[in-house]
Amino acid sequence: MTHQDTTPEAVAKKAAEDSTASATGSPAAAPVVPNASQDPTKWGRVDDDGTVYVKTADGERAIGSWQAGDVSEGLALYARKFDDLLTEVELLETRLNTHAGEPKHTLSNAKHLRESLTDAAVIGDLAALAARIDHLVARAEQAVEGAKHEKERVRAEAVARKEALVAEAEEIASEATHWKSAGDRLRQILEEWKKVKGVDRKTDEQLWRRFSKARDAFSRRRGSHFAELDRQRAAAKARKQELVEEAEALTESSDWGETATRYKQLMSEWKAAGRAPKDSDEALWQRFRAAQDHFFSRRSAAFSERDAEFAENAKLKEELLVEAEQIDPSADLKAAQNQLQRIQERWDEVGKVPRERMRELEGRLRAVGDRVRQAADAQWRRTDPEAQARVDQFRERVEQFEAQAEKARAAGDERRAKQAEDQAAQWREWLTAAEQAIATR
């Protein structure tokens, strides 16, 4: 432990510093008090007659008598008593630092210790211990004052919390429409209310009256709402009864499209009618659904029969396609056209096929028709007199220039022969283009 000057003058100076620090709001460190057991002779002595003295700022003070043995043992005994007092002070400081117990009790104990020092039968640095206790008392007084302010703060926070809970309850009472969640929240507010402590009785009673009034107002509004809801559900029950009766009247209809549309409308009207009382709402719904199921089951059976007929028609059209796809317009165009026309007539007589097969089957027949039509177009282009005349004209020009080239070469005129061959080559290109145009038409 650190040693310090413990003369009366130094102790007085330390107390003054502590007092100044306390006044400025930043408490100084506690004065250091040496353990008396380390060197009791520094703080006391035993006289020859056995009287035990302790040294103080005012001089020596007799504190007892020692006749039992060695003087050092007597000094050690009284030093241990001093150290016990120091331990009590340290324990009080610890309680203060850790906020264990009431600061008021710590202050009371510290003052009692300070008073006991006047005639305490101990050997040690009493001045330093007194300064340490004075420091403790000052801090304890600050803690007492702080606890008082803290109590006021806690009270203010508790009042503010309950005021907030009351305000929320009043808002729920006047505006809430989600009845279950609002009721649950009011119950939660009540539980929170019970946990808030520290409000004075008068304020607490005033706030409680507001809270109770809000809960009563909410209960009245909720009761009115459910009374109106009961009236609405009675009206919904009557309307749904009408819808059920109409749905049951339509169950044997064979007008599939119009009746199915009406059932969809009835469903929309059912939803718009609102909720009937729970017991009757379920019973009415079972009747309504049973009527729908009966009609749509009959329609499904009818559609299944129709689908079977359409599937058979698809097989017949597949057979016609096999025949149509064997048509060869290049062999005999006229015969191909006649055969295709007969197949198309039989195709129309067969009737409808499943919707998912229509595009496939129609596409295959259309491909055959396109092939026959393209063959007819190509034949017409090949027999176009104007196109054929151009081909003949180009062929004649080619032959003329080839004859000129041969004649010039025979005469030894290579230049004119080359010129005629170039012209023949040009006309031969035009001839080829004209022939290809006829072939691709």
Secondary structure, 3 states (H helix, E strand, C coil): CCCCCCCHHHHHHHHHHHHHHHHCCCCCCCCCCCCHHHCHHHCEEECCCCEEEEEECCEEEEEEECCCCCHHHHHHHHHHHHHHHHHHHHHHHHHHHCCCCCHHHHHHHHHHHHHHHHHCCCCCCHHHHHHHHHHHHHHHHHHHHHHHHHHHHHHHHHHHHHHHHHHHHHHHHHHCCCHHHHHHHHHHHHHHHHHCCCCCHHHHHHHHHHHHHHHHHHHHHHHHHHHHHHHHHHHHHHHHHHHHHHHHHCCCCCCHHHHHHHHHHHHHHHHHCCCCCHHHHHHHHHHHHHHHHHHHHHHHHHHHHHHHHHHHHHHHHHHHHHHHCCCCCCCCHHHHHHHHHHHHHHHHHHCCCCHHHHHHHHHHHHHHHHHHHHHHHHHHHHCCHHHHHHHHHHHHHHHHHHHHHHHHHHCCCHHHHHHHHHHHHHHHHHHHHHHHHHHHC
